[in-house]
Amino acid sequence: MSIEKWSETIWVVALSDEPALSEDLLTAQEAVAQARPAPDVVVDLSAVSYVNSSNLSQLLRLRKIMIDRDRRLKLAGIADRVWAVFLTTGLDKVFDFANDLTTALTGLQIGD
């Protein structure tokens, strides 16, 4: 995982598959919760081929941190197999998605 401070107000969290995914999501939650000022965050899932219920729970916790801090969270670059999990669980209506990292960053910059 990498956390890139793309700008003063936007971070990019690039994730990879398990076994690192769970630990990386926890690290991202902690980093965002402690950041001053709080950033908007793009989670790049383009290298993730599978998510489990624990990963979804971690993403929901990250979303709560972002909401509590009045910041925006976008999930980007989701593979079809992972997207199917979001659709099946109804989380496609909970999270804000972008097709790719560039689109997500542009959306945060223009405030969509």
Backbone torsions as a table, in degrees:
resi	resn	phi	psi	omega
1	MET	NA	149.8	170.8
2	SER	-136.1	144.7	171.4
3	ILE	-114.6	113.1	-179.0
4	GLU	-106.6	126.7	175.0
5	LYS	-83.0	89.5	-173.4
6	TRP	-65.7	-35.1	174.3
7	SER	-150.9	-176.1	179.3
8	GLU	-64.3	-24.9	-175.1
9	THR	-119.1	-0.1	-177.2
10	ILE	-131.5	128.4	173.3
11	TRP	-112.4	147.8	173.7
12	VAL	-115.2	123.6	177.5
13	VAL	-108.3	109.2	-179.7
14	ALA	-95.9	120.0	-176.3
15	LEU	-107.4	158.7	174.9
16	SER	-130.3	175.6	-176.9
17	ASP	-64.4	168.0	171.5
18	GLU	-59.6	150.3	14.6
19	PRO	-85.7	-2.7	-176.3
20	ALA	-81.6	-23.4	-170.8
21	LEU	-56.5	-49.3	-177.3
22	SER	-61.6	-46.6	179.8
23	GLU	-65.9	-39.5	179.7
24	ASP	-65.1	-38.6	177.2
25	LEU	-65.3	-39.0	177.1
26	LEU	-64.2	-43.8	177.8
27	THR	-61.0	-42.4	179.1
28	ALA	-63.4	-43.3	178.2
29	GLN	-57.7	-47.5	-178.2
30	GLU	-64.2	-43.2	-178.6
31	ALA	-64.1	-43.8	-179.2
32	VAL	-68.0	-40.5	-179.1
33	ALA	-63.6	-30.8	-177.6
34	GLN	-93.4	-11.2	-175.2
35	ALA	-67.6	136.4	175.3
36	ARG	-132.3	118.9	-7.0
37	PRO	-73.0	162.7	-179.2
38	ALA	-68.8	134.7	178.6
39	PRO	-93.1	162.2	161.4
40	ASP	-77.6	152.8	-175.1
41	VAL	-132.6	135.5	168.8
42	VAL	-109.8	124.4	175.0
43	VAL	-99.3	113.8	-179.6
44	ASP	-89.1	109.5	-178.6
45	LEU	-102.6	16.3	-174.7
46	SER	-63.8	-22.7	179.2
47	ALA	-97.8	6.0	-178.3
48	VAL	-100.6	125.2	-178.1
49	SER	-105.7	-9.0	-178.0
50	TYR	-156.6	138.6	171.7
51	VAL	-126.8	147.2	177.2
52	ASN	-113.5	-179.3	-176.5
53	SER	-63.0	-34.1	177.4
54	SER	-64.5	-42.0	177.8
55	ASN	-63.4	-41.4	178.3
56	LEU	-63.0	-41.4	177.8
57	SER	-61.3	-41.7	178.8
58	GLN	-64.8	-40.0	177.4
59	LEU	-64.8	-38.0	176.6
60	LEU	-65.2	-37.6	176.0
61	ARG	-65.3	-40.9	176.7
62	LEU	-62.2	-41.8	177.5
63	ARG	-59.6	-42.4	179.0
64	LYS	-63.0	-42.0	177.0
65	ILE	-58.5	-43.9	-178.7
66	MET	-64.7	-44.1	179.3
67	ILE	-63.2	-45.1	-179.9
68	ASP	-61.2	-28.2	-178.9
69	ARG	-98.3	6.7	178.5
70	ASP	57.4	44.9	178.9
71	ARG	-123.8	167.7	-175.7
72	ARG	-104.6	146.0	177.9
73	LEU	-127.9	131.0	175.4
74	LYS	-126.8	139.3	172.9
75	LEU	-103.1	132.0	-173.5
76	ALA	-130.7	153.3	171.5
77	GLY	67.5	41.0	-174.2
78	ILE	-84.0	127.1	177.8
79	ALA	-68.5	155.9	-178.1
80	ASP	-55.7	-41.9	-178.8
81	ARG	-63.0	-39.8	178.4
82	VAL	-73.5	-40.4	178.4
83	TRP	-58.5	-37.9	178.8
84	ALA	-59.7	-35.5	177.9
85	VAL	-67.3	-42.7	177.7
86	PHE	-62.5	-41.0	178.5
87	LEU	-65.5	-45.7	-177.8
88	THR	-62.6	-36.9	-177.3
89	THR	-87.8	-7.2	-177.5
90	GLY	81.1	4.2	-179.1
91	LEU	-75.9	-7.0	174.5
92	ASP	-65.5	-19.3	178.8
93	LYS	-95.0	-7.1	-175.5
94	VAL	-97.9	-43.0	-176.6
95	PHE	-94.4	160.9	174.6
96	ASP	-100.4	126.5	-174.2
97	PHE	-117.3	154.8	171.3
98	ALA	-137.0	149.7	-178.8
99	ASN	-62.0	-37.0	-177.8
100	ASP	-150.7	174.6	-176.5
101	LEU	-61.6	-43.6	-178.6
102	THR	-61.4	-43.9	179.2
103	THR	-64.3	-40.4	179.2
104	ALA	-63.6	-45.6	179.8
105	LEU	-64.4	-41.6	177.8
106	THR	-62.0	-43.6	178.9
107	GLY	-60.1	-41.3	178.1
108	LEU	-67.4	-37.9	-179.3
109	GLN	-66.5	-39.0	-177.5
110	ILE	-92.5	-3.8	174.3
111	GLY	79.0	33.6	178.7
112	ASP	-76.0	NA	NA
